């Protein structure tokens, strides 16, 4: 998949911090999804969204949609069984005593994501959740946009297993 995305001009690099010359180890955003694969004897590819997603994820939407389409094309044309897992962190603004300022948009954003999962309406994510992502401070939004573009290419059914705000 790495080679396929690189050939299609998706800017891929190692996981870096602060500069392009200082590689870093995996963080919880990458490690938590890998926990779900721990019992499987599989090879996996990890890629992260650039840190510029924090500044204005709205500007990245067309690029992220293209990445989702490319991943979908790769998966469709592969003869391998492939499991695509997205680390989807929701709002960081639920608590008044947390590291981020409280925003009532946090709960609203999380509910939009839950509705998006259940409704499977193509434009719901972009038309609703995208409008408040900067106030909700969700670093998982960009992964959801990639996932939406990938899911647009297939037929599926989705469900919400759990929706909780951590203590």
C-alpha positions in Angstrom: 0.0 0.0 0.0 2.9 2.4 0.8 4.3 2.0 -2.7 0.9 2.4 -4.3 0.1 5.6 -2.4 3.6 7.0 -3.1 3.2 6.3 -6.9 -0.1 8.2 -6.7 1.6 11.3 -5.2 0.4 10.9 -1.7 3.1 12.5 0.4 4.3 9.7 2.7 7.0 9.8 5.2 8.1 8.3 8.5 6.4 9.4 11.7 8.2 12.6 12.7 8.1 15.2 15.4 9.0 18.9 15.2 11.1 18.6 12.1 11.5 16.2 9.2 14.8 14.9 10.5 13.7 13.6 13.9 11.8 10.3 13.8 9.7 9.4 16.8 8.2 6.2 18.3 4.6 5.3 17.9 2.1 7.1 20.2 -1.3 6.1 21.5 -3.0 7.2 18.3 -1.2 4.5 16.5 -0.8 2.0 19.3 -4.4 1.8 20.4 -5.7 0.6 17.0 -2.9 -2.0 16.9 -4.2 -3.4 20.2 -7.1 -4.8 18.2 -4.7 -6.7 16.0 -2.6 -8.2 18.7 -4.0 -11.7 18.5 -3.7 -11.8 14.7 -0.5 -12.9 13.0 -0.6 -10.3 10.3 1.6 -7.8 8.6 0.4 -4.2 8.9 1.1 -0.7 7.5 0.8 2.3 9.7 0.3 5.8 8.4 -0.6 8.9 10.2 -2.2 12.2 9.0 0.2 15.2 8.9 0.2 17.3 12.0 -1.1 20.2 10.0 -4.5 18.6 10.6 -4.6 20.5 13.9 -4.4 23.9 12.2 -7.3 23.6 9.8 -8.6 20.2 8.9 -11.2 21.7 6.6 -8.5 22.7 4.1 -7.4 19.1 3.9 -10.8 17.6 3.0 -10.2 17.3 -0.8 -6.7 15.8 -0.2 -8.1 13.3 2.4 -10.9 12.3 0.1 -8.5 11.5 -2.6 -6.4 9.4 -0.2 -9.5 7.5 0.7 -10.3 6.8 -2.9 -6.8 5.6 -3.6 -6.9 3.3 -0.6 -10.2 1.9 -1.7 -8.8 1.3 -5.2 -5.8 -0.5 -3.7 -8.0 -2.7 -1.5 -10.4 -3.5 -4.3 -7.6 -4.6 -6.6 -5.7 -6.6 -3.9 -6.0 -10.4 -3.7 -5.1 -10.2 0.0 -7.5 -10.0 2.9 -7.1 -6.5 4.3 -8.3 -5.0 7.5 -8.5 -1.2 7.4 -8.5 0.4 10.9 -8.8 4.1 11.6 -7.9 5.7 14.9 -10.9 7.9 15.4 -10.4 10.2 18.4 -13.4 12.3 19.0 -13.7 15.7 20.8 -11.2 16.8 23.4 -13.4 19.5 24.9 -15.7 17.7 27.2 -14.2 18.7 30.5 -13.8 22.0 32.2 -10.7 20.8 34.0 -9.0 19.0 31.1 -6.0 20.1 29.1 -8.3 21.9 26.5 -11.0 24.5 27.2 -14.5 23.2 27.5 -16.8 23.6 24.5 -20.4 22.5 24.2 -19.5 21.7 20.6 -17.6 18.7 21.9 -20.8 16.7 22.7 -22.5 18.0 19.5 -19.5 16.8 17.4 -19.4 13.4 19.0 -23.2 13.0 18.4 -22.7 14.0 14.7 -20.0 11.3 14.4 -22.3 8.7 15.9 -25.1 9.7 13.6 -22.7 9.6 10.6 -21.8 6.0 11.5 -25.4 4.9 11.8 -26.9 6.8 8.9 -24.2 6.1 6.4 -25.1 9.3 4.6 -22.2 10.3 2.4 -22.3 14.1 3.0 -23.3 14.1 6.7 -19.7 14.1 7.9 -18.6 17.0 5.7 -21.9 19.0 6.1 -22.3 18.7 9.8 -19.3 17.6 11.8 -16.8 19.5 9.7 -18.5 22.8 10.6 -17.6 22.4 14.3 -14.4 20.3 14.3 -12.2 23.3 15.1 -14.2 24.0 18.2 -14.5 20.3 19.2 -10.8 19.7 18.8 -11.1 16.2 17.3 -7.9 14.9 15.9 -9.7 11.9 14.5 -11.8 13.9 12.0 -9.3 13.7 9.2 -9.2 9.9 9.5 -13.0 9.8 9.3 -12.8 11.8 6.1 -10.5 9.2 4.6 -12.7 6.4 5.9 -15.8 8.1 4.3 -14.2 8.3 0.9 -13.2 4.6 1.2 -16.6 3.5 2.3 -18.3 5.4 -0.5 -16.9 2.8 -2.8 -18.4 -0.3 -1.0 -21.6 -1.5 0.5 -21.7 -2.0 4.2 -23.7 -1.9 7.4 -22.4 -0.2 10.5 -23.2 0.0 14.2 -22.0 1.8 17.3 -20.9 -0.6 20.0 -19.9 1.9 22.7 -20.0 5.7 23.0 -18.5 7.0 26.2 -16.6 10.1 27.4 -13.5 9.0 29.4 -13.1 10.1 33.0 
